[in-house]
Amino acid sequence: MAILVRRINGISSAASKRCSTPTSLASPSTIKTQVARRRHDCEKNLEILLEEFSAVRLESVAFLRKLAQSELGRVGVHPKIGYIRVVELLHEWIYHDLNHIKQISTNIQRFLWSDLGNIQRFYQQ
């Protein structure tokens, strides 16, 4: 989520300087690699990761609540896909979260599958 806030800030700061061209946004893959190295998430236990996520999420939501309706239409430029509006980043945030929920659900289903016994037949086509 910090990536989303940085991008929106980048778009907003460029617009507040009355730039005539949209803001350039860093590549997400570059940012993800840098963040992963810096945070050492794989070395942390789940409780610490959840606490960190919760703190960042609360901060991000507070930031988003401060956005004016007029700021949602501001535009930045992504190096691979081109123009992106702030509102599109917000929609992507929701889509991204739902994708993680889907991944969690799929993993739980896979974990439970072998213990269903004959009930698996209800789910086979």
MMTF fields as JSON, N, C-alpha, C and O atoms, coordinates in Angstrom:
{
  "mmtfVersion": "1.0.0",
  "mmtfProducer": "UNKNOWN",
  "numBonds": 499,
  "numAtoms": 500,
  "numGroups": 125,
  "numChains": 1,
  "numModels": 1,
  "chainsPerModel": [1],
  "groupsPerChain": [125],
  "chainIdList": ["A"],
  "bondAtomList": [4, 2, 8, 6, 12, 10, 16, 14, 20, 18, 24, 22, 28, 26, 32, 30, 36, 34, 40, 38, 44, 42, 48, 46, 52, 50, 56, 54, 60, 58, 64, 62, 68, 66, 72, 70, 76, 74, 80, 78, 84, 82, 88, 86, 92, 90, 96, 94, 100, 98, 104, 102, 108, 106, 112, 110, 116, 114, 120, 118, 124, 122, 128, 126, 132, 130, 136, 134, 140, 138, 144, 142, 148, 146, 152, 150, 156, 154, 160, 158, 164, 162, 168, 166, 172, 170, 176, 174, 180, 178, 184, 182, 188, 186, 192, 190, 196, 194, 200, 198, 204, 202, 208, 206, 212, 210, 216, 214, 220, 218, 224, 222, 228, 226, 232, 230, 236, 234, 240, 238, 244, 242, 248, 246, 252, 250, 256, 254, 260, 258, 264, 262, 268, 266, 272, 270, 276, 274, 280, 278, 284, 282, 288, 286, 292, 290, 296, 294, 300, 298, 304, 302, 308, 306, 312, 310, 316, 314, 320, 318, 324, 322, 328, 326, 332, 330, 336, 334, 340, 338, 344, 342, 348, 346, 352, 350, 356, 354, 360, 358, 364, 362, 368, 366, 372, 370, 376, 374, 380, 378, 384, 382, 388, 386, 392, 390, 396, 394, 400, 398, 404, 402, 408, 406, 412, 410, 416, 414, 420, 418, 424, 422, 428, 426, 432, 430, 436, 434, 440, 438, 444, 442, 448, 446, 452, 450, 456, 454, 460, 458, 464, 462, 468, 466, 472, 470, 476, 474, 480, 478, 484, 482, 488, 486, 492, 490, 496, 494],
  "bondOrderList": [1, 1, 1, 1, 1, 1, 1, 1, 1, 1, 1, 1, 1, 1, 1, 1, 1, 1, 1, 1, 1, 1, 1, 1, 1, 1, 1, 1, 1, 1, 1, 1, 1, 1, 1, 1, 1, 1, 1, 1, 1, 1, 1, 1, 1, 1, 1, 1, 1, 1, 1, 1, 1, 1, 1, 1, 1, 1, 1, 1, 1, 1, 1, 1, 1, 1, 1, 1, 1, 1, 1, 1, 1, 1, 1, 1, 1, 1, 1, 1, 1, 1, 1, 1, 1, 1, 1, 1, 1, 1, 1, 1, 1, 1, 1, 1, 1, 1, 1, 1, 1, 1, 1, 1, 1, 1, 1, 1, 1, 1, 1, 1, 1, 1, 1, 1, 1, 1, 1, 1, 1, 1, 1, 1],
  "groupList": [{"groupName": "MET", "atomNameList": ["N", "CA", "C", "O"], "elementList": ["N", "C", "C", "O"], "formalChargeList": [0, 0, 0, 0], "bondAtomList": [1, 0, 2, 1, 3, 2], "bondOrderList": [1, 1, 2], "singleLetterCode": "M", "chemCompType": "L-PEPTIDE LINKING"}, {"groupName": "ALA", "atomNameList": ["N", "CA", "C", "O"], "elementList": ["N", "C", "C", "O"], "formalChargeList": [0, 0, 0, 0], "bondAtomList": [1, 0, 2, 1, 3, 2], "bondOrderList": [1, 1, 2], "singleLetterCode": "A", "chemCompType": "L-PEPTIDE LINKING"}, {"groupName": "ILE", "atomNameList": ["N", "CA", "C", "O"], "elementList": ["N", "C", "C", "O"], "formalChargeList": [0, 0, 0, 0], "bondAtomList": [1, 0, 2, 1, 3, 2], "bondOrderList": [1, 1, 2], "singleLetterCode": "I", "chemCompType": "L-PEPTIDE LINKING"}, {"groupName": "LEU", "atomNameList": ["N", "CA", "C", "O"], "elementList": ["N", "C", "C", "O"], "formalChargeList": [0, 0, 0, 0], "bondAtomList": [1, 0, 2, 1, 3, 2], "bondOrderList": [1, 1, 2], "singleLetterCode": "L", "chemCompType": "L-PEPTIDE LINKING"}, {"groupName": "VAL", "atomNameList": ["N", "CA", "C", "O"], "elementList": ["N", "C", "C", "O"], "formalChargeList": [0, 0, 0, 0], "bondAtomList": [1, 0, 2, 1, 3, 2], "bondOrderList": [1, 1, 2], "singleLetterCode": "V", "chemCompType": "L-PEPTIDE LINKING"}, {"groupName": "ARG", "atomNameList": ["N", "CA", "C", "O"], "elementList": ["N", "C", "C", "O"], "formalChargeList": [0, 0, 0, 0], "bondAtomList": [1, 0, 2, 1, 3, 2], "bondOrderList": [1, 1, 2], "singleLetterCode": "R", "chemCompType": "L-PEPTIDE LINKING"}, {"groupName": "ASN", "atomNameList": ["N", "CA", "C", "O"], "elementList": ["N", "C", "C", "O"], "formalChargeList": [0, 0, 0, 0], "bondAtomList": [1, 0, 2, 1, 3, 2], "bondOrderList": [1, 1, 2], "singleLetterCode": "N", "chemCompType": "L-PEPTIDE LINKING"}, {"groupName": "GLY", "atomNameList": ["N", "CA", "C", "O"], "elementList": ["N", "C", "C", "O"], "formalChargeList": [0, 0, 0, 0], "bondAtomList": [1, 0, 2, 1, 3, 2], "bondOrderList": [1, 1, 2], "singleLetterCode": "G", "chemCompType": "PEPTIDE LINKING"}, {"groupName": "SER", "atomNameList": ["N", "CA", "C", "O"], "elementList": ["N", "C", "C", "O"], "formalChargeList": [0, 0, 0, 0], "bondAtomList": [1, 0, 2, 1, 3, 2], "bondOrderList": [1, 1, 2], "singleLetterCode": "S", "chemCompType": "L-PEPTIDE LINKING"}, {"groupName": "LYS", "atomNameList": ["N", "CA", "C", "O"], "elementList": ["N", "C", "C", "O"], "formalChargeList": [0, 0, 0, 0], "bondAtomList": [1, 0, 2, 1, 3, 2], "bondOrderList": [1, 1, 2], "singleLetterCode": "K", "chemCompType": "L-PEPTIDE LINKING"}, {"groupName": "CYS", "atomNameList": ["N", "CA", "C", "O"], "elementList": ["N", "C", "C", "O"], "formalChargeList": [0, 0, 0, 0], "bondAtomList": [1, 0, 2, 1, 3, 2], "bondOrderList": [1, 1, 2], "singleLetterCode": "C", "chemCompType": "L-PEPTIDE LINKING"}, {"groupName": "THR", "atomNameList": ["N", "CA", "C", "O"], "elementList": ["N", "C", "C", "O"], "formalChargeList": [0, 0, 0, 0], "bondAtomList": [1, 0, 2, 1, 3, 2], "bondOrderList": [1, 1, 2], "singleLetterCode": "T", "chemCompType": "L-PEPTIDE LINKING"}, {"groupName": "PRO", "atomNameList": ["N", "CA", "C", "O"], "elementList": ["N", "C", "C", "O"], "formalChargeList": [0, 0, 0, 0], "bondAtomList": [1, 0, 2, 1, 3, 2], "bondOrderList": [1, 1, 2], "singleLetterCode": "P", "chemCompType": "L-PEPTIDE LINKING"}, {"groupName": "GLN", "atomNameList": ["N", "CA", "C", "O"], "elementList": ["N", "C", "C", "O"], "formalChargeList": [0, 0, 0, 0], "bondAtomList": [1, 0, 2, 1, 3, 2], "bondOrderList": [1, 1, 2], "singleLetterCode": "Q", "chemCompType": "L-PEPTIDE LINKING"}, {"groupName": "HIS", "atomNameList": ["N", "CA", "C", "O"], "elementList": ["N", "C", "C", "O"], "formalChargeList": [0, 0, 0, 0], "bondAtomList": [1, 0, 2, 1, 3, 2], "bondOrderList": [1, 1, 2], "singleLetterCode": "H", "chemCompType": "L-PEPTIDE LINKING"}, {"groupName": "ASP", "atomNameList": ["N", "CA", "C", "O"], "elementList": ["N", "C", "C", "O"], "formalChargeList": [0, 0, 0, 0], "bondAtomList": [1, 0, 2, 1, 3, 2], "bondOrderList": [1, 1, 2], "singleLetterCode": "D", "chemCompType": "L-PEPTIDE LINKING"}, {"groupName": "GLU", "atomNameList": ["N", "CA", "C", "O"], "elementList": ["N", "C", "C", "O"], "formalChargeList": [0, 0, 0, 0], "bondAtomList": [1, 0, 2, 1, 3, 2], "bondOrderList": [1, 1, 2], "singleLetterCode": "E", "chemCompType": "L-PEPTIDE LINKING"}, {"groupName": "PHE", "atomNameList": ["N", "CA", "C", "O"], "elementList": ["N", "C", "C", "O"], "formalChargeList": [0, 0, 0, 0], "bondAtomList": [1, 0, 2, 1, 3, 2], "bondOrderList": [1, 1, 2], "singleLetterCode": "F", "chemCompType": "L-PEPTIDE LINKING"}, {"groupName": "TYR", "atomNameList": ["N", "CA", "C", "O"], "elementList": ["N", "C", "C", "O"], "formalChargeList": [0, 0, 0, 0], "bondAtomList": [1, 0, 2, 1, 3, 2], "bondOrderList": [1, 1, 2], "singleLetterCode": "Y", "chemCompType": "L-PEPTIDE LINKING"}, {"groupName": "TRP", "atomNameList": ["N", "CA", "C", "O"], "elementList": ["N", "C", "C", "O"], "formalChargeList": [0, 0, 0, 0], "bondAtomList": [1, 0, 2, 1, 3, 2], "bondOrderList": [1, 1, 2], "singleLetterCode": "W", "chemCompType": "L-PEPTIDE LINKING"}],
  "groupTypeList": [0, 1, 2, 3, 4, 5, 5, 2, 6, 7, 2, 8, 8, 1, 1, 8, 9, 5, 10, 8, 11, 12, 11, 8, 3, 1, 8, 12, 8, 11, 2, 9, 11, 13, 4, 1, 5, 5, 5, 14, 15, 10, 16, 9, 6, 3, 16, 2, 3, 3, 16, 16, 17, 8, 1, 4, 5, 3, 16, 8, 4, 1, 17, 3, 5, 9, 3, 1, 13, 8, 16, 3, 7, 5, 4, 7, 4, 14, 12, 9, 2, 7, 18, 2, 5, 4, 4, 16, 3, 3, 14, 16, 19, 2, 18, 14, 15, 3, 6, 14, 2, 9, 13, 2, 8, 11, 6, 2, 13, 5, 17, 3, 19, 8, 15, 3, 7, 6, 2, 13, 5, 17, 18, 13, 13],
  "groupIdList": [1, 2, 3, 4, 5, 6, 7, 8, 9, 10, 11, 12, 13, 14, 15, 16, 17, 18, 19, 20, 21, 22, 23, 24, 25, 26, 27, 28, 29, 30, 31, 32, 33, 34, 35, 36, 37, 38, 39, 40, 41, 42, 43, 44, 45, 46, 47, 48, 49, 50, 51, 52, 53, 54, 55, 56, 57, 58, 59, 60, 61, 62, 63, 64, 65, 66, 67, 68, 69, 70, 71, 72, 73, 74, 75, 76, 77, 78, 79, 80, 81, 82, 83, 84, 85, 86, 87, 88, 89, 90, 91, 92, 93, 94, 95, 96, 97, 98, 99, 100, 101, 102, 103, 104, 105, 106, 107, 108, 109, 110, 111, 112, 113, 114, 115, 116, 117, 118, 119, 120, 121, 122, 123, 124, 125],
  "secStructList": [7, 2, 2, 2, 2, 2, 2, 2, 2, 2, 2, 2, 2, 2, 2, 2, 6, 6, 7, 1, 1, 7, 3, 3, 7, 7, 7, 2, 2, 2, 2, 2, 2, 2, 2, 2, 2, 2, 2, 7, 4, 4, 4, 1, 7, 2, 2, 2, 2, 2, 2, 2, 2, 2, 2, 2, 2, 2, 2, 2, 2, 2, 2, 2, 2, 6, 7, 7, 4, 4, 4, 4, 4, 7, 3, 3, 3, 3, 6, 6, 6, 3, 3, 3, 3, 2, 2, 2, 2, 2, 2, 2, 2, 2, 2, 2, 2, 2, 2, 2, 2, 2, 2, 2, 2, 2, 2, 2, 2, 2, 2, 2, 2, 6, 6, 7, 4, 4, 4, 4, 4, 4, 6, 7, 7],
  "xCoordList": [0.805, 0.0, 0.847, 0.438, 1.987, 2.867, 3.197, 3.39, 3.26, 3.525, 2.397, 2.65, 1.156, 0.003, 0.071, -0.14, 0.36, 0.438, 1.54, 1.339, 2.716, 3.813, 3.39, 3.695, 2.692, 2.266, 1.255, 1.348, 0.287, -0.713, -0.047, -0.363, 0.869, 1.604, 2.376, 2.424, 2.984, 3.73, 2.836, 3.196, 1.673, 0.718, 0.226, 0.149, -0.106, -0.638, 0.4, 0.076, 1.64, 2.666, 2.96, 3.199, 2.945, 3.171, 2.033, 2.258, 0.82, -0.332, -0.318, -0.696, 0.119, 0.137, 1.203, 1.107, 2.224, 3.252, 2.823, 3.577, 1.586, 1.005, 1.841, 2.06, 2.3, 3.057, 2.117, 0.961, 2.601, 1.766, 1.799, 0.943, 2.784, 2.864, 2.588, 2.925, 1.975, 1.687, 2.973, 4.042, 2.851, 3.965, 4.411, 3.58, 5.717, 6.246, 6.256, 6.712, 5.76, 5.668, 6.697, 6.925, 7.322, 8.316, 7.665, 6.491, 8.426, 7.941, 7.651, 8.483, 6.467, 6.131, 7.1, 7.375, 7.618, 8.53, 9.824, 10.394, 10.29, 11.492, 11.25, 12.073, 10.124, 9.791, 9.623, 10.136, 8.916, 8.692, 10.01, 10.172, 10.939, 12.238, 12.982, 13.546, 12.987, 13.667, 13.035, 13.738, 11.715, 11.004, 11.239, 11.478, 11.176, 11.375, 12.757, 12.903, 13.746, 15.113, 15.248, 15.872, 14.665, 14.807, 14.043, 14.527, 12.876, 12.037, 12.389, 12.107, 12.983, 13.309, 12.058, 12.091, 10.969, 9.709, 9.804, 9.174, 10.572, 10.657, 11.319, 11.191, 12.022, 12.71, 11.852, 12.263, 10.679, 9.831, 8.713, 8.295, 8.23, 7.096, 5.793, 5.75, 4.75, 3.47, 2.892, 2.346, 3.003, 2.439, 3.056, 2.346, 4.352, 5.039, 4.61, 4.355, 4.53, 4.109, 2.698, 2.43, 1.794, 0.415, 0.339, -0.442, 1.135, 1.181, 1.693, 1.144, 2.737, 3.284, 2.262, 2.074, 1.611, 0.599, -0.534, -0.979, -0.994, -2.093, -1.733, -2.543, -0.522, -0.084, -0.032, -0.496, 0.531, 0.629, -0.762, -1.035, -1.633, -2.988, -3.737, -4.393, -3.651, -4.327, -3.802, -4.575, -2.496, -1.874, -2.342, -2.623, -2.42, -2.834, -4.294, -4.63, -5.15, -6.568, -6.732, -7.532, -5.984, -6.043, -5.626, -6.246, -4.581, -4.13, -5.231, -5.522, -5.835, -6.849, -8.089, -8.726, -8.433, -9.605, -9.406, -10.378, -8.161, -7.862, -7.911, -7.913, -7.952, -7.984, -9.292, -10.37, -9.178, -10.366, -10.885, -10.125, -12.17, -12.78, -12.044, -11.878, -11.613, -10.928, -9.586, -9.109, -8.968, -7.669, -7.778, -6.782, -8.962, -9.127, -8.909, -8.606, -9.053, -8.868, -7.451, -7.152, -6.586, -5.207, -4.543, -4.898, -3.566, -2.979, -1.471, -0.783, -0.974, 0.46, 0.738, -0.188, 2.016, 2.383, 3.2, 4.251, 2.699, 3.413, 4.307, 3.884, 5.55, 6.481, 6.033, 6.474, 5.177, 4.76, 3.346, 3.083, 2.438, 1.04, 0.5, -0.631, 1.291, 0.874, 0.126, 0.439, -0.868, -1.586, -2.399, -3.067, -2.319, -3.095, -3.653, -2.93, -4.95, -5.579, -5.54, -5.47, -5.585, -5.593, -6.744, -6.56, -7.919, -9.075, -8.818, -9.299, -8.073, -7.736, -6.799, -6.915, -5.874, -5.006, -5.82, -5.527, -6.837, -7.686, -8.46, -8.581, -8.98, -9.682, -8.727, -9.108, -7.503, -6.517, -6.185, -5.945, -6.166, -5.898, -6.943, -6.603, -8.213, -9.294, -9.153, -9.247, -8.929, -8.771, -7.608, -7.715, -6.5, -5.31, -5.61, -5.223, -6.302, -6.667, -7.572, -7.384, -8.544, -9.443, -8.68, -9.022, -7.651, -6.83, -6.115, -6.006, -5.63, -4.982, -5.984, -5.654, -7.199, -8.236, -8.527, -8.696, -8.587, -8.796, -7.651, -7.887, -6.415, -5.25, -5.317, -5.033, -5.685, -5.808, -6.877, -6.663, -8.02, -9.122, -8.707, -9.005, -8.031, -7.566, -6.598, -6.681, -5.688, -4.732, -5.419, -5.036, -6.426, -7.17, -7.917, -7.931, -8.541, -9.246, -8.288, -8.627, -7.122, -6.137, -5.705, -5.522, -5.543, -5.137, -6.205, -5.882, -7.47, -8.573, -8.955, -9.548, -8.629, -9.112, -8.881, -9.811, -7.686, -7.378, -8.141, -8.282, -8.632, -9.372, -10.875, -11.616, -11.34, -12.775, -13.294, -14.497, -12.403, -12.843, -13.831, -13.627, -14.916, -15.923, -16.686, -17.299, -16.652, -17.349, -16.733, -17.37, -15.501, -14.876, -15.763, -15.729, -16.556, -17.417, -18.408, -18.814, -18.8, -19.711, -19.07, -19.77, -17.767, -17.043, -16.377, -15.816, -16.433, -15.843, -16.881, -18.07, -16.411, -17.349, -17.25, -17.963],
  "yCoordList": [-1.188, 0.0, 1.25, 2.271, 1.194, 2.36, 2.785, 3.97, 1.825, 2.126, 2.988, 3.964, 2.631, 3.396, 4.828, 5.77, 4.997, 6.339, 7.15, 8.325, 6.531, 7.237, 7.676, 8.791, 6.807, 7.162, 8.291, 9.223, 8.208, 9.272, 10.578, 11.63, 10.527, 11.733, 12.303, 13.518, 11.415, 11.863, 12.571, 13.616, 12.002, 12.618, 13.94, 14.937, 13.956, 15.165, 16.279, 17.437, 15.944, 16.99, 17.58, 18.781, 16.74, 17.25, 18.178, 19.219, 17.791, 18.622, 19.932, 20.973, 19.888, 21.119, 22.093, 23.294, 21.586, 22.444, 22.934, 23.608, 22.576, 22.959, 22.477, 23.203, 21.24, 20.639, 20.409, 20.033, 20.629, 20.418, 18.969, 18.545, 18.205, 16.804, 15.924, 16.296, 14.756, 13.851, 13.369, 13.356, 12.977, 12.487, 11.112, 10.286, 10.864, 9.549, 8.694, 9.146, 7.469, 6.568, 5.459, 4.933, 5.098, 4.023, 2.687, 2.474, 1.796, 0.462, -0.318, -0.334, -0.979, -1.723, -2.863, -3.146, -3.518, -4.627, -4.142, -4.831, -2.966, -2.386, -2.062, -2.373, -1.439, -1.057, -2.295, -2.328, -3.315, -4.54, -5.197, -5.64, -5.263, -5.879, -5.099, -5.687, -3.788, -2.945, -3.087, -3.21, -3.071, -3.181, -4.55, -4.64, -5.602, -6.957, -7.114, -7.72, -6.579, -6.658, -5.875, -6.334, -4.717, -3.825, -4.335, -4.193, -4.917, -5.325, -6.681, -6.922, -7.558, -8.915, -9.644, -10.278, -9.553, -10.155, -11.655, -12.159, -12.37, -13.825, -14.245, -15.391, -13.319, -13.626, -13.304, -13.587, -12.724, -12.29, -13.292, -14.01, -13.334, -14.218, -13.531, -12.318, -14.32, -13.836, -12.71, -11.749, -12.81, -11.783, -10.408, -9.404, -10.37, -9.096, -8.566, -7.371, -9.445, -9.016, -8.437, -7.425, -9.071, -8.584, -7.236, -6.369, -7.058, -5.767, -4.668, -3.566, -4.969, -3.985, -3.657, -2.493, -4.683, -4.478, -3.605, -2.676, -3.905, -3.151, -1.673, -0.796, -1.404, -0.017, 0.722, 1.857, 0.081, 0.71, 0.904, 1.93, -0.075, 0.037, 1.198, 1.97, 1.333, 2.445, 3.792, 4.723, 3.888, 5.113, 5.418, 6.568, 4.386, 4.556, 4.994, 5.877, 4.386, 4.755, 6.202, 6.951, 6.588, 7.98, 8.939, 9.987, 8.585, 9.406, 9.517, 10.607, 8.384, 8.367, 9.16, 9.774, 9.151, 9.913, 11.412, 12.161, 11.85, 13.276, 13.736, 14.938, 12.799, 13.184, 13.884, 13.442, 14.975, 15.676, 14.97, 14.324, 15.099, 14.496, 14.938, 14.15, 16.175, 16.712, 16.029, 16.016, 15.464, 14.81, 13.427, 12.902, 12.834, 11.484, 11.423, 10.356, 12.521, 12.55, 12.885, 12.86, 13.195, 13.52, 12.328, 11.176, 12.628, 11.609, 11.518, 12.526, 10.275, 10.011, 9.103, 8.588, 8.906, 8.045, 6.873, 7.057, 5.66, 4.434, 4.078, 4.208, 3.624, 3.357, 2.249, 2.217, 1.351, 0.243, 0.396, 0.001, 0.957, 0.983, 2.365, 2.498, 3.383, 4.73, 5.468, 5.334, 6.252, 7.137, 6.35, 5.368, 6.815, 6.223, 7.368, 8.291, 7.293, 8.284, 7.77, 6.564, 8.681, 8.312, 7.359, 6.371, 7.637, 6.765, 5.337, 4.375, 5.2, 3.87, 3.139, 1.926, 3.873, 3.263, 2.767, 1.713, 3.526, 3.105, 1.839, 0.933, 1.779, 0.57, -0.623, -1.745, -0.383, -1.461, -1.965, -3.159, -1.084, -1.478, -2.48, -3.5, -2.19, -3.101, -4.42, -5.493, -4.342, -5.545, -6.395, -7.618, -5.732, -6.416, -7.145, -8.3, -6.457, -7.089, -8.3, -9.344, -8.156, -9.28, -10.457, -11.611, -10.173, -11.246, -12.009, -13.234, -11.283, -11.963, -12.811, -13.909, -12.305, -13.084, -14.356, -15.425, -14.249, -15.419, -16.42, -17.626, -15.925, -16.814, -17.535, -18.731, -16.825, -17.434, -18.513, -19.614, -18.203, -19.162, -20.413, -21.532, -20.226, -21.352, -22.232, -23.458, -21.611, -22.389, -23.175, -24.311, -22.589, -23.306, -24.488, -25.582, -24.259, -25.355, -26.49, -27.657, -26.18, -27.22, -27.987, -29.204, -27.268, -27.904, -28.887, -29.965, -28.512, -29.339, -30.483, -31.465, -30.373, -31.295, -32.759, -33.561, -33.119, -34.536, -35.105, -36.323, -34.271, -34.742, -34.815, -35.163, -34.498, -34.539, -35.952, -36.199, -36.863, -38.239, -38.3, -37.662, -39.071, -39.238, -37.954, -37.842, -36.995, -35.731, -34.986, -34.097, -35.336, -34.725, -34.883, -34.05, -35.948, -36.203, -35.071, -34.846, -34.36, -33.224, -32.123, -31.354, -32.049, -30.954, -31.36, -30.513, -32.618, -33.073, -33.019, -33.244, -32.716, -32.631, -33.843, -33.948],
  "zCoordList": [0.0, 0.0, 0.0, -0.551, 0.588, 0.59, -0.835, -1.105, -1.736, -3.145, -3.703, -4.409, -3.388, -3.859, -3.347, -4.111, -2.074, -1.493, -2.162, -2.47, -2.395, -3.075, -4.468, -4.892, -5.175, -6.535, -6.525, -7.323, -5.62, -5.552, -5.144, -5.699, -4.184, -3.795, -4.974, -5.166, -5.765, -6.943, -7.933, -8.473, -8.169, -9.096, -8.522, -9.24, -7.233, -6.604, -6.552, -6.815, -6.218, -6.131, -7.504, -7.628, -8.534, -9.885, -10.296, -10.914, -9.946, -10.303, -9.537, -10.074, -8.275, -7.482, -7.984, -7.731, -8.696, -9.282, -10.662, -11.365, -11.034, -12.319, -13.497, -14.467, -13.39, -14.495, -15.664, -15.475, -16.842, -18.017, -18.481, -19.257, -18.008, -18.402, -17.189, -16.065, -17.406, -16.302, -15.626, -16.236, -14.368, -13.57, -14.054, -14.429, -14.047, -14.367, -13.108, -12.058, -13.2, -12.05, -12.167, -13.256, -11.044, -11.045, -11.35, -11.046, -11.949, -12.273, -11.0, -10.093, -10.908, -9.7, -9.402, -8.236, -10.429, -10.186, -9.547, -8.701, -9.944, -9.349, -7.887, -7.026, -7.616, -6.246, -5.374, -4.255, -5.86, -5.08, -4.695, -3.558, -5.618, -5.346, -4.279, -3.357, -4.398, -3.408, -2.034, -1.031, -1.986, -0.712, -0.079, 1.125, -0.866, -0.336, 0.283, 1.344, -0.368, 0.163, 1.466, 2.423, 1.481, 2.629, 3.853, 4.976, 3.662, 4.797, 5.388, 6.562, 4.628, 5.096, 5.603, 6.658, 4.854, 5.287, 5.541, 6.47, 4.741, 4.882, 6.187, 6.616, 6.809, 8.063, 9.289, 10.414, 9.091, 10.204, 10.451, 9.542, 11.705, 11.973, 11.566, 11.361, 11.456, 10.941, 11.792, 11.25, 13.097, 13.98, 13.703, 13.645, 13.536, 13.246, 11.881, 11.731, 10.892, 9.555, 9.585, 8.938, 10.33, 10.414, 11.133, 10.742, 12.168, 12.867, 11.935, 11.907, 11.181, 10.24, 9.15, 8.797, 8.627, 7.592, 8.123, 7.449, 9.321, 9.918, 10.078, 9.78, 10.548, 10.734, 9.399, 9.297, 8.381, 7.058, 6.457, 5.833, 6.645, 6.098, 6.743, 6.044, 8.058, 8.744, 8.258, 8.034, 8.098, 7.597, 6.173, 5.836, 5.352, 3.957, 3.866, 3.077, 4.659, 4.653, 5.123, 4.562, 6.14, 6.612, 5.501, 5.319, 4.76, 3.63, 2.573, 2.081, 2.231, 1.177, 1.564, 0.708, 2.839, 3.296, 3.127, 3.028, 3.092, 2.935, 1.483, 1.216, 0.547, -0.866, -1.201, -0.805, -1.93, -2.412, -3.661, -4.384, -3.902, -5.089, -6.357, -7.288, -6.387, -7.564, -7.812, -8.947, -6.776, -6.935, -7.579, -8.076, -7.577, -8.122, -9.627, -10.16, -10.306, -11.753, -12.201, -13.395, -11.255, -11.626, -12.296, -12.046, -13.156, -14.018, -13.828, -13.667, -13.851, -13.884, -15.063, -15.689, -15.368, -16.487, -15.959, -15.346, -16.209, -15.86, -17.033, -18.181, -16.776, -17.879, -18.834, -19.983, -18.386, -19.263, -19.808, -20.944, -19.028, -19.472, -19.793, -20.261, -19.548, -19.926, -18.83, -17.647, -19.239, -18.327, -17.29, -17.612, -16.037, -14.94, -14.103, -13.728, -13.816, -12.938, -11.491, -11.256, -10.546, -9.124, -8.836, -8.126, -9.371, -9.118, -9.621, -9.023, -10.703, -11.211, -10.245, -10.066, -9.625, -8.618, -7.428, -6.862, -7.054, -5.936, -6.285, -5.46, -7.499, -7.936, -8.003, -7.668, -8.43, -8.498, -7.105, -6.923, -6.125, -4.739, -4.267, -3.669, -4.536, -4.154, -4.909, -4.313, -6.208, -7.031, -6.512, -6.417, -6.179, -5.681, -4.362, -4.181, -3.448, -2.177, -2.397, -1.773, -3.278, -3.574, -4.164, -3.907, -4.952, -5.503, -4.387, -4.439, -3.38, -2.248, -1.463, -1.013, -1.3, -0.61, -1.396, -0.808, -2.708, -3.569, -3.411, -3.34, -3.356, -3.175, -1.831, -1.753, -0.789, 0.544, 0.526, 1.034, -0.053, -0.137, -0.914, -0.495, -2.027, -2.84, -2.051, -2.112, -1.315, -0.521, 0.585, 0.866, 1.212, 2.251, 1.641, 2.205, 0.474, -0.196, -0.545, -0.346, -1.05, -1.385, -0.151, -0.196, 0.953, 2.202, 2.69, 3.191, 2.542, 3.042, 2.114, 2.56, 0.839, -0.182, 0.169, 0.085, 0.552, 0.789, 1.979, 2.08, 2.875, 4.043, 3.817, 4.737, 2.622, 2.341, 2.084, 2.166, 1.778, 1.512, 0.367, -0.666, 0.542, -0.507, -0.822, -1.883, 0.085, -0.158, -1.34, -1.906, -1.721, -2.902, -4.129, -5.035, -4.16, -5.323, -5.575, -6.715, -4.522, -4.71, -5.548, -6.206, -5.528, -6.163, -7.481, -8.177, -7.817, -9.068, -10.166, -9.936, -11.365, -12.495, -13.36, -14.358]
}
